[in-house]
Amino acid sequence: MTLITTDYLEYYLTLAAWIVHNGIWEVLVASGLFALPFIVIVLQEWLKARAEGADEGNKGVLSSVRIENRVWVAIVVVLFAGIPFIDVDLNIIQFDESRSTQCQVNIPQPGETGWSQSFSTLNNQSAKAPVWWFFLHAISRAVTGASVAAIPCGTDLRQIRMDIDATRIDDPVLAQEVADFTHDCYGPSRARLFMNRPELDEEAMNDVTWIGSRFFLDEPGYYDTDHSKTPRDAWPYNTTRDAGLLEVESGGGYPTCRE
């Protein structure tokens, strides 16, 4: 039997956990605490038989049968869920990378990470796991693996968006122009969009999230209305368009955002 793990940290901690479990179980056995539940069962059934009164027949036989039934149940629980039975070591723990390979995601092998050095002392150690918990691990990993396999592979859009957000413009002049356009055009137009609350489909909702939005360019009342707050030499002053705005000596005008 093989324990399947899909995370390189889990690969090592699975063995570490069962080594700790074996140590705790040895303490319980050496101290005799493992027998405490059996003593509690005997006392509970004895007190229960005394509390039922003398009109219930032979109390000794009745209580002994009850004690026997509960003790057998406790023995089965301890045997399958408490006593370490199945060997567990790094040789039988399998690191499953089939799904990451299918989705073309590079997952480092346990030996290629810093954890391999941190847990190097576990390489020559082994532990034992109870049958019940070994079975639960196998079932849980199987269900988890099947659920993950049902998720379709695709482009990590969140990572792409984070990469785009982290991108910076190297040209300081262009960066300043983009900042000015965002301040004079995109910000006011987006604020006006939120105030007007028009009915937008999903494509339009995605479109208005960047400064080159076709919606702001094509729809009236947005980029055709907003204009530069400072004069731009590349756009000569226009008395009709720039009426009421200060005319500077350089002759620069105040172009609309669409321009």
Buried (B, 14 or more C-beta within 10 A) or exposed (E): EEBBBBEBEBBBBBBBBBBEBBEEBEEEEEEEEBEEBBEEBBEBBBEEBEEEEEEEEEBEEBBBEBBEEBBEEBEEEBEBEBEBBBBBBBEEBBBBBEBBEEBEEEBEEBEEBEBBEEBEEBEEEBBBBBBBBBBEBBEEBEEEBEEEEEEEEEEEEEEEEEEEEEEEEEEEEEEEEBEBBEEBBBEBBBEBBEEEEEEEEEEBEEBBEEBEBEBBBEBEEBBBBBBBEEBBEEBEBEEEBBEEBEEEEEEBBBBBBBB
